[in-house]
Amino acid sequence: MKYRAEVTIGLKKGMLNPEASTIQRALALLEYPVEDTKTLEIIKFSLEANNPEEAREEVDQMCQRLLCNPIIHDYQINIKPGDG
């Protein structure tokens, strides 16, 4: 069966995020003061698996091996039935 996976990746709490800091400063200069700015990466793809649990396990392995660095990143996996 085909599944759609969405992985949201962000830095763990306490990690420096220069990109978010730069965005927050730039918005403040444009008179849009914001707090707690974060940057996230969202990766979406389709995959074949026998069931949602198997799909989630495979995506978790992808995250740990390639898509993120589990030492500095947190990630969230969302699996939905795909087309076909």
N, C-alpha and C positions, 0 to 999 in steps of 0.2 A: 504494500500500500504506500502511496505517496503522502508525505507530510511536509508542511511548511514550518520552517524553524526561524525564529527571530532571537538573536542574541544581543543583549544590551550590556555593554562593557563600560565600566567607569573605574576611576582610581579609588582605592580603599581610603577610608577616613584617615586623615592625618598625613596623607601623601601630598607633596607639593604639586600644584597644578598651575604652571606658568601660563598656559593657554587661557584658562578660566580667569586668572588674575588680570591678564591683559585685556580680555573682553570686558571685565567688570570696570577697570579703569577707563577704558574707551567709552563705555556707556555713561559713566559718571561725567566725563568731559563733554558729552553730548546732552548733558542734563537729564539723564535717565538713571538716577541712583538705584542700584539693585544690590541685594545681599545674597550671600551663599551661592555664587555662580559656580556651576559645574559643567563640565563637558562630558558627553557620552558618545560612544560609538555604537551604532546599530548595524548589525549584519543580518541580512535576510537571505535565505536560500531554501531550496526544496531537496528532499532526500527520500530514498526508499527505505522502509523498515517494515517489520511484521506487525508492530503495534506501537502505540505512543511511548511506552516505557523504553522500548529498544531504541526508538528515535532519540529520546532524551539522553539516554546513556551514550549513544554515539556522538551526539552534539557536545556533551560534556567532555568526552575524550578529545574532540576537536579543539575545544576551548583550552584545555590543559596542555595540549601539545603544540598548538599553532596560533589560535585566534587571540589569546591574551597571555599575560604573565600572571599566574595565580598568586605570586608573591606580592605584587603591587596592585593588581586589579581584582575587583569583584565583578561577577557577571551573573546575568539572569537569563534563563532559557525559557522561551515560550514555544510550545509545539501545538500545531493545529492540523487537522486533516487537510490534505491538499486536493487539488483537482486530479481526477483520473483514478 
